[in-house]
Amino acid sequence: MPFREKELFRRTASSELNQALTRIEQLKQVYGEYQKTLIHFHTPASHDYKFVRAPKYLRENESVRLFTSYDQSEVDQIATDFDLFKFARITHEYLDKMVEKNSLFETVKELEGYLLIALKLYLESVRVAVITDHNTVAGYDRLKDAINIIKRCLPNKQVPSLLFGVEISCGDSLHVVGITDNSSKSRSLVTEFLTTNILSENAGTYLPSWEVVEWFKKHGFISYVAHINTSDVFKLEYGSGAYKKRLFSAENMQVVGVSKIEKQQGVLRQLRNHNVTCPVVFLDEDSHCLEDLATKTFWIKGQELDYNMLRNAIEDSDVSLKFDRPELPDVFIKSVSIDGDGFLGKSDSPFSVSFSTALNCVIGGRGTGKSTLLDCVSFVLSQHVRDLTQLKNICKQGKILLTLSVEGKIYYVAFNPAMDGVRDDAFMRGYLFGQEHQLQYHDRMEDTFDEEKVTKATRDKIQIFSLHDDAIYEVIEKTKFFNRVFRSSYSVNELVKKASDRHITSFIESQLNSTSMKVSKIRAMSIENDQELRKQAGLVNKKLESHKSKILTKIQRINVESKRVRVTYTQKALSSQYFDWFRQTDRDWFKAPKRWFLNYNIDADGLMDLFEKGSDEFGVIGLYLLFRSEDFEKLRPLLLSYTAEISTRDIDNSVEKITVENVDHLLRKIKDKIVRPSRFSVYDLLNQYYRNVDQFDLQFDINSFENDSQMTVFKSISEISLGQKVVALLDFIFMFGAVSGDVTPLLLDQPEDNLDSTYIYQHLVEALRKQKDHRQVLIVTHNSTIVTNSKPEQVISLQSDNTHGWVENTGYPTEAEIVLQIVNLLEGGVASFKHKEFVYSPIIGNISNGAPSHDK
């Protein structure tokens, strides 16, 4: 969705805007993201490595050739065909010197073979590659060296991370892949195992596959049966019952490899027959030639491209492993920079942080600026604040610059509060009209908060930029831009307040109206006479039914997504629409001391009762039409019932008693003095009613967490406990986002407030895992369960000195530094966590400090 733009100026190094854009462009991005991963490929170290398979490289009558059969000239030609020699550095002389100096390679042919593999890994943008030669690890160091050589040829390409692995041919004809960390200790252990147990690189080992898998696991390594779908292991006649029981244990089948992703479900069904549930599936490439290399990759999430990334992905495979190329959200916030004299940022540098495209958890002690950060981001994108206090706090932070990606294009959103020189007692006037006009308006403006005016002034203070080559452009269509990029920022405490204050209708309406599920109001009418009013009044029920049907269709789409919460819809009764009959009443009509109306024995209270009773009985419009048509048959008894007793003194003062003879005359007077002047207000009554007819509520099943209860009991959100309110609201937010297809960033401030730990772990964490799969989420939280179990792609740790707050650290929650931040900030520190572990040890098992373990 393009936005109209205009060119501002050429980008020059000296411009203040260019410097700000450059600074935010250079922000270091430290978070977990999906990495293109290749597991199980072979090199010339494997006895059956084929090198290439294109027919033009094969000898006559040969279907395949092994690498060992190629001579140097043939390898040179293949290297030329695969563009190895297009790099100025790679010459025959250079390769000769490399072999001469490098003891890893015996021949140039061998070196070229590894260089071609390394080049292919680079060109295919493989980020993690696990080498698994047959029954040997001799290729690891050679390929690592080849990758470093290609690195110097492609300095701007990301370097593939090579992990240490091996494929072992086992005595039961299965193949087992073992993967270890790259430490010398681990590599030595594997090398020793191979030396002891491999009969030859051709034959493999006599050990059964389960024993090989268990050896690797015993040493803390990853191991699995490779391309299990191509084996005979699932056949009835394969192996004894005891053999299969050992092989198909949950521990040995924690990971399995398949040669084609299409075989995954079939393999999982077969494993379930052996009581193996939910194993992690790796895509096994098992390539033996350059053409097949990097053709079967998948994506694993992590920050540091190492063995631990693989191990952590196995633990959280549902959120860390994908077989299809992950798509970035259409809209996400790349970074924020805040430059001013406020709390955020150190005194000598702006506050700056980049965000992951998925889930970001902002943590820190009390008063470190977490909520302020979220408020600043939300404010720039929505131009909405809760109150004057929040607006002042945001403006105090200074200039705010956001970087957003919208459908692959980068935009810079800059907010400048421009409050220099504005006095504290003239803040609102200065914000709305500028420093030079702050004293030209009445100081009463400081006591009111006009949200609409604040939003308009804020949008005027925002500029949106994009870059085209060396030019800076400005987006003209601000409203269109913001409608596209942002919808959802929630403070749970504010949401609960809305629910408690019975503002749930406006909340649900605002959610619907921010999407394609917008609730259109019943169309306003222009009524100019009584005839049209009578006609439109007769159509009310028909319009209400049609309107109701459309809305119920929309909320049904929402309600099918959750069994715990549901949106209900009702319509306000027309009879409940308040109408003030006396807005235009002349007080002189009521004579003192009893305030008689036109000197008849009915006072103001009696007249008010007449109209209230008449409105209740006939409706406001019905009562109006009775008066206007002088249908007095129904009005006479009503008027006579509200007359007051008169005294002799009243008679002496010419107060006239209302009787059957003069009642119609008085009714005409009422029509002329009260009803007729009110006609335009009555004409507008239906439009007022239609504007407010919709009544939404959120209901929550209070039995939804009672496992033994089969009965659903839904209650209105206004009637349930504080914790249940939070659950209901969060459930609605998540399910509505899914139904409406909202892929804009979701901002949540302390969603754990008032929630019990069970709900957080079983439901909130699960919801966040699902949300981050298709949209960016930014959360401020103090809850360790959320941070450790929802597996955020980035944890942002804030620190402060009570004067300023800054980013202390960022990263993926599996990294040691980030884990330490989580323990210190959310668990009370290492000592506190160890004590907690000790207290829980009777339930969770033995721990390192020797606490006893007991069976349940």
C-alpha positions in Angstrom: 0.0 0.0 0.0 2.0 3.0 -1.2 1.6 6.4 0.5 1.9 9.7 -1.4 5.2 11.4 -0.8 7.0 14.6 -1.8 10.7 15.1 -2.1 12.2 17.3 0.7 15.9 17.6 -0.1 19.0 15.7 -1.0 20.6 13.7 1.8 23.7 15.5 3.0 26.0 14.4 5.8 25.7 17.8 7.6 21.9 17.8 8.0 20.5 17.2 11.4 17.8 14.9 10.0 20.4 12.8 8.1 22.5 12.5 11.2 19.5 11.2 13.2 18.6 8.7 10.4 22.2 7.5 10.2 22.4 7.0 13.9 19.2 4.9 14.0 20.3 2.9 10.9 23.5 1.9 12.6 21.8 0.5 15.7 23.1 -3.0 16.5 20.4 -5.6 16.2 20.8 -8.3 18.9 18.0 -10.8 19.0 16.9 -14.3 18.0 15.7 -14.8 14.5 15.2 -17.7 12.1 18.4 -18.9 10.6 18.6 -21.0 7.4 19.9 -24.3 8.6 21.4 -27.3 6.7 21.7 -30.6 8.6 23.4 -33.7 7.2 25.6 -33.2 4.2 28.7 -34.9 2.9 32.1 -33.8 1.7 35.0 -35.5 0.0 35.9 -37.1 3.3 32.9 -39.4 2.8 33.8 -42.6 1.0 30.8 -42.3 -1.3 30.9 -38.5 -2.0 29.9 -38.0 -5.7 31.0 -34.4 -6.2 28.7 -33.6 -9.1 25.9 -35.5 -10.9 25.3 -33.5 -14.1 25.5 -35.9 -17.1 28.2 -33.8 -18.8 30.6 -34.6 -16.1 30.1 -38.4 -16.2 32.0 -40.9 -18.2 30.3 -42.9 -20.9 28.0 -45.6 -19.6 28.4 -44.3 -16.0 25.4 -43.2 -13.9 27.5 -41.9 -11.1 31.1 -41.1 -10.3 32.8 -40.8 -7.0 35.0 -37.8 -6.2 38.0 -40.0 -6.1 37.6 -40.8 -9.8 38.1 -37.2 -11.0 41.5 -36.0 -12.1 42.8 -32.5 -11.4 41.9 -31.1 -14.9 38.3 -32.3 -14.5 38.0 -30.7 -11.1 39.5 -27.5 -12.5 36.8 -27.4 -15.2 34.0 -28.1 -12.7 35.4 -25.4 -10.4 35.4 -23.0 -13.4 31.8 -23.9 -14.3 30.8 -23.3 -10.6 32.4 -19.8 -10.7 35.2 -20.6 -8.2 37.8 -18.8 -10.3 35.7 -15.6 -10.8 37.3 -14.3 -7.6 40.6 -12.5 -8.2 42.1 -14.1 -5.2 41.4 -17.7 -6.3 44.1 -18.6 -8.9 45.9 -21.8 -9.6 49.1 -20.3 -8.1 47.2 -19.3 -4.9 45.7 -22.8 -4.6 49.1 -24.4 -5.0 50.6 -22.3 -2.2 47.6 -23.0 0.0 48.2 -26.8 -0.3 51.9 -26.4 0.2 51.4 -24.4 3.4 48.3 -26.1 4.7 48.7 -29.6 6.1 44.9 -30.2 6.0 44.9 -30.6 2.2 46.9 -33.2 0.4 46.1 -32.0 -3.1 44.7 -29.0 -5.0 41.8 -31.2 -6.1 40.8 -31.8 -2.6 41.1 -28.1 -1.7 38.9 -27.2 -4.7 36.3 -29.8 -3.6 35.9 -28.2 -0.2 36.1 -24.6 -1.6 33.2 -25.4 -3.9 31.1 -26.7 -1.0 32.0 -23.5 1.0 31.1 -21.3 -1.9 27.7 -23.0 -2.3 26.9 -22.5 1.4 27.7 -18.8 1.0 25.7 -18.3 -2.2 22.7 -20.1 -0.7 22.8 -18.0 2.4 23.1 -21.0 4.7 23.6 -19.7 8.2 24.1 -22.9 10.1 25.5 -26.1 8.5 26.1 -29.4 10.2 28.7 -31.5 8.5 28.0 -35.3 8.8 30.4 -37.4 6.8 30.1 -41.2 6.8 31.9 -42.6 9.9 34.5 -39.9 9.9 35.0 -36.4 11.1 38.0 -35.7 8.9 36.1 -33.2 6.7 35.3 -30.7 9.5 38.6 -28.8 9.8 39.0 -28.8 6.0 35.6 -27.3 5.3 36.1 -24.8 8.1 39.3 -23.7 6.5 37.7 -23.5 3.1 34.9 -21.3 4.5 37.5 -18.9 5.9 39.1 -18.7 2.4 35.8 -17.9 0.7 35.1 -15.4 3.5 38.0 -13.3 2.2 36.5 -13.4 -1.3 33.0 -12.4 -0.1 33.6 -10.0 2.8 30.0 -8.6 2.7 28.3 -12.0 2.9 27.3 -13.6 6.2 29.6 -16.4 7.2 28.1 -19.9 7.5 28.5 -21.4 11.0 29.8 -24.9 10.7 28.8 -27.4 13.4 30.6 -30.6 14.2 28.8 -33.8 13.3 29.0 -37.3 11.9 26.8 -39.9 10.3 27.4 -43.5 11.6 26.3 -46.6 9.7 25.0 -49.0 12.4 24.9 -52.7 12.8 21.1 -52.8 12.4 21.4 -51.0 9.0 20.1 -47.7 10.4 22.1 -44.6 10.2 22.6 -42.3 13.2 23.6 -38.6 13.1 25.5 -37.3 16.0 26.0 -33.5 16.6 28.3 -32.0 19.2 29.5 -28.6 20.2 32.8 -27.5 18.5 34.9 -27.7 21.6 38.1 -29.7 21.4 37.0 -31.9 24.3 33.7 -32.9 22.6 35.4 -33.5 19.3 38.0 -35.6 21.0 35.3 -37.7 22.6 33.6 -38.4 19.2 36.9 -39.1 17.5 37.8 -41.6 20.2 34.4 -43.3 19.9 34.8 -43.6 16.2 38.3 -45.0 16.6 37.1 -47.6 19.0 33.8 -48.6 17.3 34.1 -48.0 13.6 35.3 -51.1 11.7 36.0 -49.1 8.6 34.6 -45.9 7.0 32.9 -48.1 4.5 31.3 -50.6 6.9 30.6 -48.4 9.9 30.0 -50.0 13.3 28.6 -53.2 14.6 26.7 -51.4 17.3 22.9 -51.1 17.0 21.5 -47.7 16.4 19.9 -47.3 19.8 23.3 -47.8 21.5 24.9 -45.2 19.3 22.1 -42.7 20.0 22.4 -43.4 23.7 26.2 -42.9 23.7 25.8 -39.4 22.2 23.0 -38.5 24.6 24.9 -39.7 27.6 27.6 -37.1 26.8 25.0 -34.3 26.4 25.1 -34.4 22.5 22.3 -34.4 19.9 21.7 -37.7 18.2 18.9 -39.2 16.0 18.1 -41.8 13.5 18.7 -40.2 10.1 16.1 -40.4 7.2 14.0 -42.8 9.2 11.3 -42.8 6.5 13.6 -44.6 4.1 14.4 -47.4 6.5 12.6 -50.7 7.1 12.4 -50.1 10.9 8.6 -49.8 10.9 8.1 -53.2 9.2 6.7 -55.9 11.5 9.6 -58.3 10.7 12.3 -55.8 11.5 14.0 -56.5 14.8 12.6 -58.1 18.0 10.1 -56.6 20.4 12.8 -55.8 22.9 15.0 -54.2 20.3 12.1 -52.0 19.1 11.2 -51.1 22.7 14.7 -49.8 23.3 15.0 -48.1 20.0 11.6 -46.4 20.2 11.9 -45.1 23.7 10.9 -41.5 24.2 14.6 -40.5 24.9 16.0 -42.2 21.8 13.2 -40.8 19.6 13.4 -37.2 20.9 14.6 -36.2 17.4 14.1 -38.0 14.1 15.2 -37.2 10.6 13.2 -37.4 7.5 14.4 -37.1 3.9 11.3 -35.3 2.7 9.1 -33.0 4.7 6.1 -34.7 3.0 7.0 -37.8 4.9 6.8 -36.1 8.3 3.1 -37.0 9.2 3.5 -40.6 8.1 6.5 -41.0 10.3 4.8 -39.4 13.2 1.8 -41.8 12.8 4.2 -44.8 12.8 6.0 -43.5 15.9 2.7 -43.0 17.7 2.1 -46.8 17.2 5.2 -47.2 19.3 4.0 -44.8 22.0 6.4 -42.1 20.8 4.5 -38.7 20.9 5.7 -35.3 19.7 9.3 -36.0 18.6 11.2 -33.1 17.0 11.6 -33.6 13.2 14.7 -32.5 11.4 14.9 -32.4 7.6 17.8 -34.6 6.6 19.4 -33.4 3.4 22.0 -36.2 3.1 23.5 -34.5 0.0 26.5 -36.1 -1.7 27.1 -33.7 -4.5 27.2 -29.9 -5.2 23.9 -29.8 -7.1 22.0 -31.3 -4.1 23.8 -29.2 -1.5 21.6 -26.7 0.3 18.4 -27.9 -1.4 16.8 -29.3 1.7 17.1 -26.6 4.3 14.9 -25.5 7.2 14.8 -22.6 9.7 15.9 -22.6 13.3 15.6 -19.7 15.6 18.5 -18.4 17.6 21.0 -15.6 18.1 24.4 -17.2 18.5 24.9 -19.7 15.6 26.2 -22.6 17.6 25.4 -26.0 19.1 23.3 -24.5 21.9 21.0 -22.9 19.3 20.2 -26.4 18.0 19.7 -27.8 21.5 17.4 -25.0 22.5 15.4 -25.3 19.3 14.8 -29.0 20.2 13.4 -27.9 23.6 11.0 -25.3 22.1 10.6 -26.7 18.6 7.0 -25.4 18.2 8.3 -21.8 18.2 11.9 -22.3 17.1 11.7 -24.6 14.1 10.0 -24.0 10.7 10.2 -25.9 7.4 8.7 -23.1 5.3 10.6 -19.9 4.9 9.4 -17.6 7.7 7.7 -14.5 6.4 8.3 -11.2 8.1 5.2 -9.3 9.3 3.9 -6.8 6.8 4.4 -4.1 9.5 6.9 -4.0 12.3 8.8 -1.5 14.4 12.6 -1.8 13.7 13.8 0.6 16.3 13.2 3.7 18.4 15.6 6.5 19.4 14.6 9.1 22.0 16.8 12.2 22.3 16.1 14.8 25.0 16.5 15.7 28.6 14.0 13.3 29.9 14.4 10.1 31.9 15.1 7.8 29.0 18.7 7.9 27.8 22.0 8.7 29.4 23.0 12.3 29.9 25.6 12.0 27.1 23.7 9.9 24.6 20.1 9.3 23.2 18.1 6.3 24.3 18.1 3.8 21.4 17.0 0.2 21.0 16.1 -2.1 18.1 13.3 -4.6 18.2 12.9 -8.1 16.9 10.2 -8.7 14.3 8.4 -11.1 16.7 8.1 -11.1 20.5 10.0 -8.5 22.5 10.0 -8.6 26.3 11.1 -5.4 28.1 12.2 -6.1 31.7 13.8 -4.1 34.4 13.4 -3.0 38.0 10.7 -0.6 39.1 11.3 2.9 37.8 13.6 2.0 34.9 11.4 3.5 32.2 9.8 0.3 30.8 6.3 1.7 30.6 7.5 5.1 29.5 9.3 3.4 26.6 6.1 1.6 25.6 4.1 4.8 26.0 6.4 6.7 23.7 6.2 4.2 21.0 2.4 3.8 21.3 1.9 7.6 21.4 3.8 8.3 18.2 1.9 5.6 16.3 -1.6 6.3 17.7 -1.3 10.0 18.8 -3.4 9.0 21.8 -2.7 9.5 25.5 -4.8 8.7 28.6 -4.5 12.1 30.2 -2.4 15.3 30.6 0.0 13.7 33.0 1.0 11.0 30.4 1.3 13.6 27.7 3.6 15.8 29.8 5.8 12.7 30.6 6.2 11.8 27.0 7.0 15.3 25.9 9.6 15.5 28.6 11.5 12.7 27.0 12.3 14.8 23.9 12.3 14.0 20.2 11.2 10.5 19.3 12.2 8.7 16.1 10.8 5.4 15.1 11.9 3.2 12.2 9.1 1.0 10.7 9.1 -1.6 8.0 5.9 -1.4 6.0 5.5 -4.1 3.4 9.3 -4.2 2.9 9.8 -0.5 2.7 11.5 1.5 5.5 9.9 4.6 7.0 11.1 7.0 9.7 8.5 8.5 11.9 9.7 11.6 13.8 7.9 13.3 16.6 9.1 16.7 17.9 7.2 18.0 20.9 8.5 21.5 20.2 8.0 22.6 23.8 11.1 24.7 24.3 10.2 28.0 26.0 6.7 26.8 27.0 5.9 27.6 30.7 4.7 24.8 33.0 1.5 26.7 33.7 0.8 27.1 30.0 1.7 23.5 28.9 -1.6 22.7 27.2 -1.8 26.0 25.3 1.9 25.7 24.3 1.4 22.1 23.1 -1.7 23.0 21.0 -0.7 26.4 19.6 3.0 26.7 20.0 5.4 28.5 22.3 4.7 31.9 20.7 1.0 31.7 21.3 1.0 30.0 24.7 -0.4 33.1 26.5 -2.9 34.2 23.9 -5.5 31.8 25.1 -7.5 31.7 28.4 -5.7 29.8 31.2 -8.9 27.7 31.7 -7.6 25.5 28.9 -5.0 24.1 31.4 -7.9 22.5 33.3 -9.4 20.6 30.4 -8.0 17.8 28.3 -9.5 17.7 24.8 -8.3 14.4 23.4 -9.4 15.3 19.8 -7.4 18.6 19.9 -4.4 16.8 21.4 -4.5 14.1 18.6 -4.6 16.8 15.9 -1.8 18.8 17.4 0.3 15.6 17.8 -0.2 14.6 14.2 1.0 18.1 13.1 4.2 17.6 15.2 4.9 14.3 13.4 6.8 13.9 10.1 7.1 10.6 8.2 10.2 10.2 6.0 11.5 7.6 3.5 14.7 7.4 1.5 15.0 7.1 -2.2 18.6 6.8 -3.3 20.2 10.0 -1.9 17.0 12.0 -1.4 14.8 12.2 1.6 11.0 12.2 0.9 8.1 13.0 3.3 4.9 11.1 3.4 1.9 13.4 2.9 -0.9 10.9 3.7 -0.4 10.7 7.4 -3.8 9.4 8.3 -3.6 6.6 5.7 -0.1 5.7 7.0 -1.1 5.4 10.6 -4.3 3.5 9.8 -2.1 1.0 8.1 0.7 0.5 10.6 -0.9 0.5 14.0 -4.1 -0.5 15.9 -3.3 -2.1 19.2 -1.7 -0.8 22.4 -3.1 -2.0 25.7 -2.4 -1.2 29.3 -4.1 -4.1 31.2 -4.9 -1.8 34.1 -6.5 0.7 31.9 -8.6 -2.0 30.2 -9.8 -3.3 33.6 -10.8 0.2 34.5 -12.8 0.5 31.3 -14.6 -2.8 32.0 -15.3 -1.8 35.6 -16.6 1.6 34.5 -19.0 -0.1 32.1 -17.2 1.4 29.1 -17.0 -2.0 27.4 -19.3 -1.0 24.6 -17.0 1.8 23.4 -14.0 -0.6 23.8 -15.5 -3.3 21.7 -16.8 -0.8 19.1 -13.3 0.7 18.9 -11.8 -2.7 18.2 -14.3 -3.5 15.5 -14.0 -0.1 13.9 -10.2 -0.4 13.6 -10.5 -3.3 11.2 -12.5 -4.5 8.2 -15.2 -5.6 10.7 -16.2 -2.0 11.3 -19.7 -1.5 12.7 -21.5 1.0 10.5 -24.2 3.0 12.3 -27.7 3.1 11.0 -27.8 5.8 8.4 -28.8 9.2 9.6 -32.0 10.7 8.2 -33.1 14.3 7.4 -36.6 14.6 8.9 -38.2 18.0 8.2 -41.9 17.4 8.9 -44.3 15.4 10.9 -45.2 13.2 8.0 -41.7 12.0 7.5 -41.3 11.5 11.2 -44.3 9.3 11.3 -43.0 7.3 8.4 -39.5 6.8 9.9 -41.0 5.9 13.3 -42.8 3.1 11.6 -39.5 1.7 10.1 -37.6 1.6 13.4 -38.1 -2.1 14.1 -37.2 -3.1 10.5 -34.0 -1.1 10.6 -33.1 -2.4 14.0 -33.5 -6.1 12.9 -31.4 -5.5 9.8 -28.7 -3.8 11.7 -28.7 -6.5 14.4 -28.4 -9.2 11.9 -25.3 -7.6 10.3 -23.6 -7.2 13.7 -24.4 -10.7 15.0 -22.7 -12.1 11.9 -19.6 -10.2 12.7 -19.4 -11.1 16.4 -20.2 -14.8 15.6 -16.9 -14.8 13.7 -15.2 -13.7 17.0 -17.1 -16.0 19.3 -16.3 -19.2 17.5 -12.6 -18.6 18.3 -12.9 -19.0 22.0 -14.9 -21.2 24.4 -14.1 -19.0 27.4 -15.2 -15.6 26.3 -17.9 -14.3 24.1 -19.2 -11.0 22.8 -22.9 -10.3 23.3 -24.9 -7.7 21.5 -28.2 -6.0 22.5 -30.0 -2.9 21.4 -31.0 0.0 23.6 -34.8 0.5 23.7 -36.1 3.6 22.0 -38.1 4.3 25.1 -34.9 4.7 27.1 -33.7 7.5 24.9 -33.9 10.6 27.1 -35.7 13.6 25.8 -35.8 17.0 27.5 -39.2 18.5 26.8 -38.5 21.6 28.8 -35.3 22.8 27.2 -37.2 25.7 25.5 -39.7 26.3 28.3 -40.3 29.9 29.3 -40.1 30.1 33.1 -42.5 33.0 33.0 -45.2 30.6 32.1 -45.1 29.3 35.7 -46.5 31.9 38.0 -45.4 32.2 41.6 -45.8 31.1 44.2 -47.1 27.7 43.0 -45.6 28.0 39.5 -49.0 27.5 37.8 -48.7 26.9 34.0 -50.5 29.8 32.3 -52.6 30.3 35.4 -54.1 26.8 35.2 -54.1 24.5 38.2 -51.1 22.4 36.9 -47.7 23.3 38.1 -44.2 22.6 36.7 -44.0 19.2 38.5 -47.4 18.2 37.3 -46.5 19.1 33.7 -43.2 17.3 34.0 -45.1 14.2 35.2 -47.5 14.5 32.3 -44.7 14.4 29.7 -42.8 11.6 31.5 -45.9 9.5 31.9 -47.0 10.2 28.3 -43.5 9.4 27.0 -43.5 6.1 28.9 -47.0 5.2 27.6 -46.8 6.4 24.0 -43.1 7.0 23.5 -41.6 10.4 22.9 -42.4 10.4 19.2 -45.9 8.9 19.8 -46.6 11.6 22.4 -45.4 14.3 20.1 -47.5 13.1 17.2 -50.6 12.9 19.5 -50.2 16.5 20.4 -49.4 17.6 16.9 -52.4 15.9 15.4 -54.6 17.0 18.3 -55.6 13.5 19.1 -56.8 14.5 22.5 -58.8 11.5 23.3 -55.8 9.8 24.9 -54.4 12.9 26.3 -57.3 14.3 28.2 -57.4 11.8 31.1 -53.6 12.0 31.3 -53.7 15.8 31.8 -56.6 15.7 34.2 -54.8 13.2 36.4 -52.0 15.7 37.1 -54.0 18.7 38.1 -53.5 20.2 41.6 -56.0 21.3 44.2 -56.6 25.0 44.2 -57.4 27.2 47.2 -59.8 30.1 47.6 -56.9 32.4 47.4 -55.9 30.8 44.0 -59.4 31.4 42.7 -59.2 35.0 43.9 -56.0 35.2 41.9 -57.8 34.1 38.8 -56.2 30.6 38.7 -58.4 28.6 36.4 -59.4 25.0 37.2 -58.9 22.5 34.4 -62.2 20.8 33.5 -63.6 18.6 30.8 -64.8 21.7 29.1 -61.5 23.5 28.9 -59.0 20.6 28.8 -58.7 20.6 25.0 -58.0 24.3 25.0 -55.1 23.8 27.5 -53.8 20.9 25.5 -53.6 23.2 22.5 -51.7 25.7 24.6 -49.2 23.0 25.6 -48.8 22.0 22.0 -48.1 25.5 20.9 -45.9 26.5 23.9 -43.9 23.3 24.5 -44.5 20.6 21.8 -44.3 22.6 18.6 -41.0 24.5 19.6 -39.5 21.1 20.3 -40.2 19.6 16.9 -36.7 19.9 15.5 -35.3 18.2 18.6 -37.9 15.4 18.1 -37.0 15.1 14.5 -33.4 14.5 15.5 -34.4 12.0 18.2 -34.1 8.9 16.0 -30.7 9.9 14.8 -29.5 10.3 18.4 -31.0 7.0 19.2 -29.4 5.2 16.3 -26.0 6.6 17.2 -26.3 5.0 20.7 -28.4 2.0 20.0 -25.6 -0.6 20.0 -24.8 -2.2 23.4 -21.9 -4.7 23.5 -20.7 -6.8 26.4 -18.0 -9.3 27.1 -19.0 -12.4 28.9 -16.6 -14.9 30.6 -17.2 -18.5 31.5 -16.4 -18.6 35.2 -16.2 -22.4 35.1 -13.6 -22.4 32.3 -10.8 -23.3 34.6 -12.7 -26.0 36.6 -11.5 -29.2 35.0 -14.3 -31.3 36.5 -17.1 -28.9 35.5 -19.0 -29.7 32.3 -21.4 -26.7 32.8 -20.6 -23.3 31.3 -21.6 -20.3 33.3 -21.1 -17.0 31.4 -21.2 -13.7 33.4 -20.8 -10.2 32.2 -17.3 -8.7 32.6 -18.8 -6.1 35.0 -19.8 -8.9 37.4 -16.7 -11.0 37.6 -13.5 -10.7 39.7 -10.5 -8.6 38.8 -8.4 -11.6 37.7 -11.3 -12.9 35.6 -11.6 -9.5 34.0 -8.0 -9.6 32.9 -8.4 -13.1 31.5 -11.5 -12.2 29.6 -9.9 -9.0 28.1 -6.7 -10.7 27.1 -8.6 -13.6 25.5 -10.7 -11.1 23.6 -7.7 -9.2 22.4 -5.9 -12.3 21.1 -8.9 -13.9 19.5 -10.0 -10.6 17.9 -6.6 -10.1 16.4 -6.7 -13.6 14.9 -10.3 -13.1 13.5 -9.7 -9.7 12.1 -6.4 -10.6 10.5 -4.6 -7.8 12.4 -0.8 -8.1 11.7 0.1 -4.6 13.0 2.4 -4.5 16.1 0.7 -5.4 19.4 1.8 -3.5 22.5 1.0 -4.8 26.0 1.9 -3.2 29.3 2.1 -5.8 32.1 -0.4 -8.3 30.9 0.3 -10.5 33.9 -1.3 -8.0 36.4 -3.9 -9.8 38.5 -3.4 -13.1 36.8 -2.6 -16.3 38.6 0.5 -18.3 37.6 -1.5 -21.2 36.2 -3.3 -19.0 33.7 0.0 -17.2 32.7 1.7 -20.5 32.0 -1.1 -22.5 30.4 -2.9 -19.7 28.4 -1.1 -16.4 28.2 2.2 -17.9 27.2 0.5 -20.1 24.6 -1.4 -17.1 23.2 1.9 -15.1 23.0 3.6 -17.9 21.1 0.8 -17.9 18.6 0.6 -14.1 18.3 4.3 -13.7 17.6 4.1 -16.1 14.7 2.3 -13.6 12.5 2.7 -10.1 14.2 5.2 -8.2 16.2 4.6 -8.0 20.0 6.2 -5.6 22.5 5.5 -6.5 26.1 6.5 -4.8 29.4 6.6 -7.4 32.1 7.8 -8.3 35.5 6.9 -12.0 35.1 9.6 -14.6 34.6 7.1 -17.2 33.4 6.3 -15.0 30.4 9.9 -14.3 29.6 11.2 -17.8 29.8 8.2 -19.8 28.4 6.9 -17.6 25.6 10.4 -17.7 24.2 10.7 -14.0 23.1 13.1 -13.4 20.2 14.5 -10.5 22.2 14.7 -9.6 25.9 15.4 -5.9 26.5 16.8 -5.2 29.9 16.6 -1.7 31.3 18.6 -0.2 34.1 18.5 3.2 35.8 20.2 5.4 38.4 16.9 7.0 39.3 17.7 10.0 37.1 18.0 8.3 33.8 17.0 4.9 32.3 19.0 3.1 29.6 19.2 -0.2 27.8 21.6 -2.5 29.8 21.4 -5.5 27.6 19.4 -7.1 24.7 19.4 -10.6 23.3 17.8 -14.0 23.0 16.8 -15.6 26.3 19.0 -18.6 25.8 22.2 -16.5 25.9 24.1 -16.6 29.2 24.1 -12.8 29.7 20.4 -12.5 29.1 19.6 -15.5 31.4 21.5 -13.7 34.1 19.5 -10.5 33.6 16.3 -12.6 33.9 17.4 -14.3 37.1 18.5 -11.0 38.7 15.6 -8.9 37.7 12.7 -11.4 37.7 13.8 -14.1 40.2 15.4 -11.9 42.8 19.0 -13.0 41.9 20.9 -16.2 41.7 20.7 -16.9 45.5 17.0 -16.4 45.5 16.5 -18.7 42.6 18.7 -21.4 44.1 16.6 -21.2 47.3 13.4 -21.5 45.3 14.9 -24.5 43.5 15.7 -26.1 46.9 12.2 -25.5 48.2 10.7 -27.0 45.1 13.1 -30.0 45.0 10.7 -32.5 46.7 8.4 -32.1 43.6 10.8 -31.5 40.8 13.6 -33.9 41.8 17.2 -33.8 43.0 19.1 -30.6 42.7 22.8 -29.8 42.9 22.9 -28.6 46.5 21.9 -32.1 47.8 18.3 -31.5 48.8 16.4 -34.8 49.1 13.9 -35.9 46.4 10.7 -37.7 47.2 8.2 -39.5 45.0 4.8 -37.9 44.7 
